[in-house]
């Protein structure tokens, strides 16, 4: 689907302190990668989301390229706007929202720019 890519997201385990990787759908919205913590509509957050909530420093691998990023959990109108874009790209995500009462988070993965010496 246009605007959707599979990424490998690596977080640091909030309990173990060890790298934890997961494959996720990422939505390319306005040049940003956005992932959603749908957990298929379960009433609990995904483990990867809990990890980045504890430590937002993540590694993203997409199309053979890897970069460091900071995961920014969106709120309010920004989250609602991104969620609408996600559902537009893949309407099956609206089914997840119907299965749970929790707010499904939308997370922007902001690349960390290396400082020149």
C-alpha positions, 0 to 999 in steps of 0.5 A, spaced: 500 500 500 502 506 498 505 510 504 506 504 508 512 500 509 515 495 514 520 497 518 524 494 524 524 498 530 529 496 536 527 499 543 531 498 549 527 493 554 524 497 560 526 491 564 532 488 561 536 493 558 537 489 552 535 491 545 528 488 543 526 488 535 519 488 532 517 488 525 511 494 524 507 497 519 510 504 518 506 510 515 510 515 511 506 521 513 509 528 511 516 525 510 515 522 517 515 515 519 509 514 524 507 507 527 501 506 531 501 502 538 494 498 536 496 491 539 491 489 534 485 492 538 487 489 545 486 493 551 493 493 553 499 496 550 504 493 545 511 491 549 515 495 544 510 501 546 511 500 553 519 500 552 519 506 548 515 510 553 520 508 558 526 510 553 524 514 547 531 512 543 530 507 538 533 504 532 529 504 525 531 500 519 527 501 513 529 498 506 536 496 508 538 503 511 538 504 519 538 510 523 537 512 530 531 516 532 527 519 538 520 516 538 515 522 540 508 520 542 503 524 539 497 527 543 490 531 542 489 534 535 496 531 532 494 524 534 487 525 531 490 527 525 495 522 524 490 517 526 486 519 520 491 518 515 493 511 518 486 509 517 486 512 510 492 508 508 489 502 511 482 502 513 483 495 517 486 500 523 479 502 524 477 495 526 482 495 532 479 502 535 473 499 535 475 493 539 478 497 545 477 503 549 484 505 550 486 511 546 491 507 540 497 511 540 500 514 534 508 515 534 512 519 530 519 517 529 524 523 529 531 522 526 537 524 530 541 528 526 548 527 527 552 534 529 558 535 524 565 536 528 
